[in-house]
Amino acid sequence: MKKPNYKILRKEKKFDWFVGVYSNSLWTLAGIPVRDYYTNPSACIEAYHKGRPLVKELFGEAMPSIPILTPMIKYGHVNTIGAKLNFPQGGEVHHIPPFNSLQEGIKRLQEPIDFATSGLTPSYLDFYKKMQNAFPDEKVYFGWQWEGPVTTAWELLGVNFMYDLFDKPDALRQFMKLSTASSVEYCRFFCKVENTKILNPEPDHGRLCDDIAAMVPPKMWPDFVLPYWDMFYGGPVPARILHCEDMKADQLQFLEQLSLIDYDPGISPKLNPKIVNAGTQVPFGWRLPGFRYSYMSCQDVEDFVYQAAADGASYVHTHIEAAMCDQATAKKVQAFVNAAKETKRLLDNGASRSEIGQRVSADGRKKFWDHWLE
């Protein structure tokens, strides 16, 4: 694999932006109980039929196209290995770790697994067919998914994973090699389901998502993060793209070792665009979380976009969710879109990052980034 030329990679990547839509906005606006959305194909279909037009009506130009998929459940892979899932009334799906010890997990992972017939996969394959039949003219994606290697190990072992890092490192390496190999094989199975050779980049299929890795101390990354990320990238992925939330500045040094071409910090309170820009040469995005909108003005939102771009972000993004589905927040999302479009126009026409920074209001310059979380 050829290593990216980080001296020019950011310069070559044109600034961009996007607005995503979370499924909870669809089922909330459509009046569908969350448990029904996850477990009943008819309810999920109704959420798309009713919810998409309502989101469009509320957000108008700011709303992107909303891809259709079976419920996004990131525990699909571990469920096939033995992790039971709970679907509570009024709450999100969650999992129960299946293994009480590394030895138990190693033994299970050494056994063959038929992903198509294990766990709840048969029911979600049937779910998938019913949604394809309901939307014959649109691409329907399979949401029965997986997580990155470190998060997968944590899902399978529970809190014991954190102890095993220190108490049983050799056995944990063996376990993670097996669990990561299983993840890669699951992704190959997933590709067969979606009839593709590599994971579709949309919606959120084609990148490595591994938030629990941020909880691993930096000195342990060479042993318990990097080898398994590299192993995962050897699977049917379209590119070396990473989503890892809650990372710290002293973990950024490792990103270039993996030849990443894109890094999404998600929600990482210990980082900001200046810190990321200084800590790695990998192109990165910066997200405006939905929970921030309630105390931000339209000017704050515009300043957020301009300052993120001025400080090095290759793209900005935000995601519509249930708590944002009101007229006041819709106006703020439109402010995000307007500022992002203007930023892209200026940078595409040769403006410098510092010139984009001049768009930030006087109040915003005091706020971003040292005080914007206060």
ABEGO torsion letter per residue (X at the ends): XBBBBAAAAAAABBBBBBBBBBAAAAAAAAGBBAAAAAABAAAAAAAAAAAAAAAAAAAEAABBBBBBBBBBBAAAAAAAAGBBBBBBBGBBBBBBBABABAAAAAAAAABBBBAAABEAAAAAAAAAAAAAAABAABBBBBABBBBBAAAAAAAAAEAAAAAAAAABAAAAAAAAAAAAAAAAAAAAAAAAAAGBABBBAOBGAABBBBAAAAABBAAAAAAAAAAAAAAAAABBBABBBBBBBGBBAAAAAAAAAAGBABBBAEBBAABBAAAAAAABABBBBBBBBAAAAAABBAAAAAAAAAAAAAAGBABBBBBBBAAABBAAAAAAAAAAAAAAAAAAAAAAAGBBAAAAAAABBAAAAAAOAAAAAX
